[in-house]
Amino acid sequence: MELQIEYNEVLTWSKENGILLIKAEIQKSYAPLISFYNDEPNFIDTFKNVALTLGTKIIINETIFLSDEIYEEHLVQVKEFGEREMIEDYQKLERYKNKLIKYSFDFIEDGVIYSLENKIEELNRFHEIILELREIIAETNYEAEYNILPEESANSFAEQLANNDSYTKAKNRVQRLFLARQLFPQLEEYDDDPYRIVTTLAENIYDFKIKPLQENQLRDKIQVLKKEGKTKVNICSDLKISKDTLNKYY
């Protein structure tokens, strides 16, 4: 049975029984929920029988109708901002244009929500696509409104900062920020605190990429000199390192 026919059946029944139909929002998470699913035998009749048995006079009616205008409006956005998979998924909805794609009839009795709902299988993906579009469009508008440092450029500046000879001499974030401002005055033209972004990226690059490599290289040099029979004093002198550093990798 098509959604529209099912919907009309319950709508007609409610009117015939003098049941008031209203549109409302229900916070279903705040109350017990009993649902009637369309894969159950006679699920509509069961719902109507329960409603009549309890003598309820209020049914909340929700419908989602995919009008031609709504479909075309989102299709334009999907084609502009979406990837191939998103576009293909959205176009599967074309056969539902100007049709009902979801309906629900809920009533509340003694703090319990009784819900009759049916929808097309693709509805969940439809909602996902709309949410993704909103996020993409919002992000695009934000980047257009502000001069944001591109990710690729931020990574490039961060690599330069982390590899700079003066970087390891900076003892804290404040000094690293000062160094970044000295090295890259061109970042002043960007919004959203580009120096903080570059410095944070540089810290990660140094801690997880450069520092481990330097430590391995130092360890290898110490082991070579050690095998050559050099004393700790000589190794410290040759490599210009402290005794504590030597003992760490000796």
KEKOL-737794 format. One record per residue (C-alpha): y, x, z; residue number from 1; residue in one letter. Coordinates in pm, 1 decimal, decimal comma. Layout:
# KEKOL-737794
+----------+----------+----------+------+------+
!       c2 !       c1 !       c3 ! resi ! resn !
+----------+----------+----------+------+------+
!        Y !        X !        Z !  NUM !    A !
...
+----------+----------+----------+------+------+
//
This chain:
# KEKOL-737794
+----------+----------+----------+------+------+
!       c2 !       c1 !       c3 ! resi ! resn !
+----------+----------+----------+------+------+
!      0,0 !      0,0 !      0,0 !    1 !    M !
!    341,7 !    142,5 !    -97,0 !    2 !    E !
!    595,6 !    222,9 !    173,6 !    3 !    L !
!    838,6 !    -37,7 !     45,5 !    4 !    Q !
!    575,2 !   -311,7 !     56,7 !    5 !    I !
!    467,2 !   -213,1 !    408,4 !    6 !    E !
!    828,6 !   -203,6 !    519,6 !    7 !    Y !
!    903,7 !   -545,8 !    370,4 !    8 !    N !
!    596,5 !   -690,1 !    540,2 !    9 !    E !
!    704,2 !   -579,9 !    888,1 !   10 !    V !
!   1066,2 !   -674,3 !    819,3 !   11 !    L !
!    967,6 !  -1026,1 !    709,2 !   12 !    T !
!    735,5 !  -1067,1 !   1008,0 !   13 !    W !
!   1005,8 !   -963,5 !   1254,4 !   14 !    S !
!   1253,9 !  -1212,0 !   1105,9 !   15 !    K !
!    999,5 !  -1492,8 !   1110,2 !   16 !    E !
!    931,8 !  -1429,6 !   1477,1 !   17 !    N !
!   1298,1 !  -1418,4 !   1567,1 !   18 !    G !
!   1284,2 !  -1052,4 !   1668,2 !   19 !    I !
!   1620,6 !   -880,8 !   1670,3 !   20 !    L !
!   1646,1 !   -579,4 !   1439,0 !   21 !    L !
!   1890,5 !   -306,0 !   1536,5 !   22 !    I !
!   1959,3 !     49,9 !   1429,2 !   23 !    K !
!   1955,1 !    297,2 !   1714,6 !   24 !    A !
!   1866,4 !    649,5 !   1816,0 !   25 !    E !
!   1576,1 !    697,3 !   2054,3 !   26 !    I !
!   1523,4 !   1016,7 !   2252,9 !   27 !    Q !
!   1146,3 !   1002,3 !   2225,8 !   28 !    K !
!   1100,2 !   1314,0 !   2435,9 !   29 !    S !
!   1228,2 !   1125,5 !   2741,3 !   30 !    Y !
!    969,5 !    847,7 !   2735,1 !   31 !    A !
!    595,5 !    801,5 !   2679,4 !   32 !    P !
!    517,5 !    734,3 !   2314,5 !   33 !    L !
!    241,0 !    521,8 !   2164,2 !   34 !    I !
!    219,1 !    561,4 !   1786,4 !   35 !    S !
!     49,3 !    355,6 !   1517,9 !   36 !    F !
!    -48,6 !    575,1 !   1224,1 !   37 !    Y !
!   -104,7 !    463,4 !    867,1 !   38 !    N !
!   -448,3 !    628,8 !    855,2 !   39 !    D !
!   -576,3 !    382,0 !   1114,5 !   40 !    E !
!   -736,4 !     52,2 !    999,6 !   41 !    P !
!   -495,8 !   -244,2 !   1013,6 !   42 !    N !
!   -229,9 !    -27,1 !   1178,7 !   43 !    F !
!     50,0 !   -270,2 !   1087,0 !   44 !    I !
!   -136,6 !   -572,5 !   1225,1 !   45 !    D !
!   -215,8 !   -383,2 !   1545,0 !   46 !    T !
!    151,2 !   -298,0 !   1591,2 !   47 !    F !
!    259,2 !   -659,4 !   1534,9 !   48 !    K !
!     -4,7 !   -794,1 !   1774,3 !   49 !    N !
!    104,5 !   -556,9 !   2050,1 !   50 !    V !
!    469,8 !   -651,7 !   1995,4 !   51 !    A !
!    391,6 !  -1022,6 !   2019,6 !   52 !    L !
!    163,9 !   -976,5 !   2320,2 !   53 !    T !
!    434,1 !   -793,1 !   2511,7 !   54 !    L !
!    691,2 !  -1049,5 !   2402,7 !   55 !    G !
!    947,7 !   -787,2 !   2300,2 !   56 !    T !
!   1266,0 !   -904,6 !   2130,7 !   57 !    K !
!   1408,3 !   -571,1 !   2013,1 !   58 !    I !
!   1272,7 !   -354,7 !   1733,4 !   59 !    I !
!   1452,4 !    -39,9 !   1623,7 !   60 !    I !
!   1438,2 !     -8,3 !   1247,7 !   61 !    N !
!   1484,9 !    327,0 !   1070,6 !   62 !    E !
!   1454,2 !    386,3 !    698,6 !   63 !    T !
!   1512,2 !    682,7 !    469,5 !   64 !    I !
!   1590,5 !    586,4 !    111,6 !   65 !    F !
!   1609,5 !    864,4 !   -149,4 !   66 !    L !
!   1881,0 !    734,3 !   -375,2 !   67 !    S !
!   1946,0 !    885,2 !   -714,9 !   68 !    D !
!   2282,5 !   1016,6 !   -591,8 !   69 !    E !
!   2130,5 !   1192,6 !   -290,4 !   70 !    I !
!   1853,1 !   1348,0 !   -499,0 !   71 !    Y !
!   2089,1 !   1479,2 !   -768,8 !   72 !    E !
!   2342,2 !   1609,8 !   -515,5 !   73 !    E !
!   2081,5 !   1819,2 !   -335,2 !   74 !    H !
!   1919,9 !   1925,9 !   -662,6 !   75 !    L !
!   2246,2 !   2088,8 !   -771,3 !   76 !    V !
!   2263,0 !   2277,4 !   -440,7 !   77 !    Q !
!   1897,8 !   2379,6 !   -452,2 !   78 !    V !
!   1935,8 !   2520,1 !   -803,5 !   79 !    K !
!   2247,1 !   2712,9 !   -699,1 !   80 !    E !
!   2128,1 !   2856,9 !   -369,2 !   81 !    F !
!   1750,0 !   2815,4 !   -361,8 !   82 !    G !
!   1464,7 !   3037,4 !   -469,9 !   83 !    E !
!   1205,0 !   2936,5 !   -727,6 !   84 !    R !
!    958,3 !   2797,3 !   -471,3 !   85 !    E !
!   1227,3 !   2586,0 !   -305,2 !   86 !    M !
!   1340,7 !   2448,2 !   -641,6 !   87 !    I !
!    984,3 !   2360,5 !   -742,9 !   88 !    E !
!    915,5 !   2192,7 !   -408,2 !   89 !    D !
!   1232,5 !   1987,5 !   -430,3 !   90 !    Y !
!   1167,8 !   1874,1 !   -786,8 !   91 !    Q !
!    834,2 !   1726,2 !   -673,1 !   92 !    K !
!   1045,5 !   1456,0 !   -505,6 !   93 !    L !
!   1183,1 !   1330,9 !   -837,0 !   94 !    E !
!    916,5 !   1059,9 !   -858,8 !   95 !    R !
!   1052,7 !    914,8 !   -532,7 !   96 !    Y !
!   1408,1 !    868,1 !   -659,6 !   97 !    K !
!   1548,5 !    528,7 !   -558,1 !   98 !    N !
!   1247,6 !    468,1 !   -335,6 !   99 !    K !
!   1180,8 !    440,5 !     34,5 !  100 !    L !
!   1038,7 !    769,9 !    161,6 !  101 !    I !
!   1011,6 !    683,3 !    531,6 !  102 !    K !
!   1033,2 !    384,4 !    760,5 !  103 !    Y !
!    977,4 !    326,1 !   1130,0 !  104 !    S !
!    978,3 !     27,6 !   1363,1 !  105 !    F !
!    993,6 !    110,5 !   1732,7 !  106 !    D !
!   1020,3 !   -110,0 !   2037,8 !  107 !    F !
!   1051,5 !    -24,4 !   2405,5 !  108 !    I !
!    868,0 !   -206,7 !   2684,0 !  109 !    E !
!    857,7 !    -94,4 !   3048,6 !  110 !    D !
!    978,6 !    253,8 !   2960,9 !  111 !    G !
!    717,7 !    307,9 !   2687,5 !  112 !    V !
!    806,6 !    347,9 !   2320,7 !  113 !    I !
!    572,8 !    183,0 !   2068,7 !  114 !    Y !
!    624,9 !    333,5 !   1725,0 !  115 !    S !
!    506,0 !    228,9 !   1380,4 !  116 !    L !
!    594,0 !    492,8 !   1120,9 !  117 !    E !
!    495,1 !    584,1 !    768,1 !  118 !    N !
!    636,8 !    840,3 !    528,4 !  119 !    K !
!    557,7 !   1032,4 !    210,5 !  120 !    I !
!    366,8 !   1357,6 !    251,3 !  121 !    E !
!    652,2 !   1564,8 !    107,4 !  122 !    E !
!    909,8 !   1442,1 !    361,7 !  123 !    L !
!    864,0 !   1732,7 !    603,1 !  124 !    N !
!    924,2 !   1983,6 !    323,9 !  125 !    R !
!   1226,8 !   1780,2 !    214,2 !  126 !    F !
!   1378,9 !   1815,2 !    562,9 !  127 !    H !
!   1297,9 !   2188,8 !    568,0 !  128 !    E !
!   1472,9 !   2239,5 !    235,3 !  129 !    I !
!   1784,3 !   2053,7 !    350,3 !  130 !    I !
!   1803,2 !   2264,0 !    668,8 !  131 !    L !
!   1755,1 !   2586,1 !    471,9 !  132 !    E !
!   2028,2 !   2480,8 !    229,1 !  133 !    L !
!   2272,5 !   2409,7 !    511,8 !  134 !    R !
!   2212,0 !   2753,9 !    661,4 !  135 !    E !
!   2245,9 !   2929,7 !    325,5 !  136 !    I !
!   2562,6 !   2742,4 !    232,1 !  137 !    I !
!   2716,8 !   2798,4 !    576,3 !  138 !    A !
!   2640,5 !   3170,7 !    555,6 !  139 !    E !
!   2775,3 !   3193,0 !    201,0 !  140 !    T !
!   3097,5 !   3017,1 !    298,7 !  141 !    N !
!   3136,2 !   3246,1 !    600,3 !  142 !    Y !
!   3094,9 !   3559,4 !    390,4 !  143 !    E !
!   3339,9 !   3426,1 !    134,0 !  144 !    A !
!   3598,0 !   3347,7 !    400,4 !  145 !    E !
!   3568,8 !   3683,5 !    576,6 !  146 !    Y !
!   3544,4 !   4034,9 !    438,8 !  147 !    N !
!   3206,4 !   4125,9 !    586,0 !  148 !    I !
!   3066,4 !   4478,5 !    551,7 !  149 !    L !
!   2763,9 !   4451,5 !    316,5 !  150 !    P !
!   2430,4 !   4534,3 !    476,7 !  151 !    E !
!   2355,0 !   4811,6 !    228,9 !  152 !    E !
!   2691,9 !   4978,5 !    298,7 !  153 !    S !
!   2647,8 !   4942,1 !    675,1 !  154 !    A !
!   2311,4 !   5119,5 !    656,7 !  155 !    N !
!   2460,0 !   5396,1 !    443,3 !  156 !    S !
!   2746,7 !   5460,5 !    687,8 !  157 !    F !
!   2502,1 !   5449,5 !    978,9 !  158 !    A !
!   2279,2 !   5713,6 !    817,3 !  159 !    E !
!   2579,6 !   5941,2 !    768,1 !  160 !    Q !
!   2690,8 !   5891,9 !   1127,7 !  161 !    L !
!   2346,4 !   5955,5 !   1277,3 !  162 !    A !
!   2305,6 !   6275,0 !   1072,9 !  163 !    N !
!   2651,5 !   6410,5 !   1153,7 !  164 !    N !
!   2649,6 !   6736,3 !   1355,1 !  165 !    D !
!   2889,1 !   6587,4 !   1610,6 !  166 !    S !
!   2674,8 !   6279,5 !   1675,6 !  167 !    Y !
!   2446,2 !   6444,0 !   1932,5 !  168 !    T !
!   2749,2 !   6576,2 !   2120,6 !  169 !    K !
!   2873,9 !   6222,6 !   2181,6 !  170 !    A !
!   2754,3 !   6128,6 !   2530,2 !  171 !    K !
!   2798,3 !   5750,5 !   2516,6 !  172 !    N !
!   2875,8 !   5449,5 !   2294,7 !  173 !    R !
!   3252,6 !   5490,4 !   2336,3 !  174 !    V !
!   3241,8 !   5846,5 !   2202,4 !  175 !    Q !
!   3013,0 !   5744,4 !   1914,9 !  176 !    R !
!   3254,6 !   5465,2 !   1821,7 !  177 !    L !
!   3541,5 !   5716,5 !   1827,3 !  178 !    F !
!   3344,6 !   5947,5 !   1597,9 !  179 !    L !
!   3272,4 !   5661,2 !   1356,6 !  180 !    A !
!   3642,6 !   5574,8 !   1339,4 !  181 !    R !
!   3725,6 !   5938,5 !   1267,4 !  182 !    Q !
!   3464,7 !   5967,7 !    992,6 !  183 !    L !
!   3506,7 !   5630,7 !    822,9 !  184 !    F !
!   3868,5 !   5505,4 !    830,8 !  185 !    P !
!   3787,6 !   5287,2 !    526,6 !  186 !    Q !
!   3591,5 !   5050,9 !    751,3 !  187 !    L !
!   3919,6 !   4916,4 !    888,5 !  188 !    E !
!   3943,3 !   4676,8 !    594,2 !  189 !    E !
!   3632,3 !   4482,8 !    703,2 !  190 !    Y !
!   3609,6 !   4195,1 !    950,8 !  191 !    D !
!   3357,2 !   4132,4 !   1228,0 !  192 !    D !
!   3385,3 !   4471,6 !   1406,6 !  193 !    D !
!   3231,2 !   4701,0 !   1140,5 !  194 !    P !
!   3245,6 !   5009,3 !   1366,7 !  195 !    Y !
!   3027,6 !   4841,5 !   1627,9 !  196 !    R !
!   2779,2 !   4739,6 !   1357,9 !  197 !    I !
!   2761,1 !   5088,9 !   1207,6 !  198 !    V !
!   2737,4 !   5258,9 !   1547,4 !  199 !    T !
!   2457,0 !   5029,6 !   1664,9 !  200 !    T !
!   2262,1 !   5093,9 !   1344,6 !  201 !    L !
!   2320,9 !   5468,0 !   1379,2 !  202 !    A !
!   2183,2 !   5464,9 !   1734,0 !  203 !    E !
!   1864,8 !   5299,7 !   1613,1 !  204 !    N !
!   1831,8 !   5538,7 !   1319,7 !  205 !    I !
!   1878,1 !   5841,0 !   1544,7 !  206 !    Y !
!   1645,2 !   5721,4 !   1824,4 !  207 !    D !
!   1359,0 !   5607,7 !   1602,9 !  208 !    F !
!   1389,5 !   5831,2 !   1298,0 !  209 !    K !
!   1594,3 !   6147,7 !   1343,4 !  210 !    I !
!   1525,7 !   6239,6 !   1705,9 !  211 !    K !
!   1143,1 !   6223,9 !   1681,7 !  212 !    P !
!   1158,6 !   6439,8 !   1368,0 !  213 !    L !
!   1383,0 !   6695,5 !   1540,2 !  214 !    Q !
!   1154,9 !   6706,0 !   1843,0 !  215 !    E !
!    847,9 !   6767,0 !   1627,2 !  216 !    N !
!   1025,9 !   7042,7 !   1438,7 !  217 !    Q !
!   1136,2 !   7208,9 !   1765,2 !  218 !    L !
!    783,9 !   7182,7 !   1907,1 !  219 !    R !
!    642,5 !   7350,3 !   1595,3 !  220 !    D !
!    897,3 !   7636,5 !   1614,0 !  221 !    K !
!    821,5 !   7696,4 !   1981,0 !  222 !    I !
!    447,6 !   7708,6 !   1914,0 !  223 !    Q !
!    497,1 !   7957,5 !   1628,9 !  224 !    V !
!    705,2 !   8190,4 !   1847,0 !  225 !    L !
!    461,0 !   8146,8 !   2131,1 !  226 !    K !
!    171,6 !   8258,0 !   1907,7 !  227 !    K !
!    378,0 !   8558,9 !   1803,4 !  228 !    E !
!    371,1 !   8665,4 !   2166,7 !  229 !    G !
!    737,6 !   8612,1 !   2244,1 !  230 !    K !
!    839,0 !   8545,8 !   2602,5 !  231 !    T !
!   1005,4 !   8227,4 !   2717,3 !  232 !    K !
!   1334,3 !   8413,8 !   2754,8 !  233 !    V !
!   1313,0 !   8537,7 !   2395,8 !  234 !    N !
!   1221,1 !   8191,6 !   2263,5 !  235 !    I !
!   1517,3 !   8033,1 !   2443,8 !  236 !    C !
!   1743,5 !   8299,1 !   2301,8 !  237 !    S !
!   1611,0 !   8268,6 !   1945,7 !  238 !    D !
!   1624,9 !   7888,3 !   1936,8 !  239 !    L !
!   1936,7 !   7857,7 !   2154,5 !  240 !    K !
!   1774,5 !   7609,2 !   2390,2 !  241 !    I !
!   1760,0 !   7577,7 !   2768,7 !  242 !    S !
!   1457,4 !   7654,4 !   2983,6 !  243 !    K !
!   1414,9 !   7284,4 !   3061,1 !  244 !    D !
!   1399,8 !   7201,7 !   2690,3 !  245 !    T !
!   1153,5 !   7484,6 !   2630,6 !  246 !    L !
!    923,7 !   7371,3 !   2912,8 !  247 !    N !
!    921,0 !   7019,3 !   2764,3 !  248 !    K !
!    765,0 !   7138,3 !   2439,4 !  249 !    Y !
!    597,2 !   7465,5 !   2544,5 !  250 !    Y !
+----------+----------+----------+------+------+
//
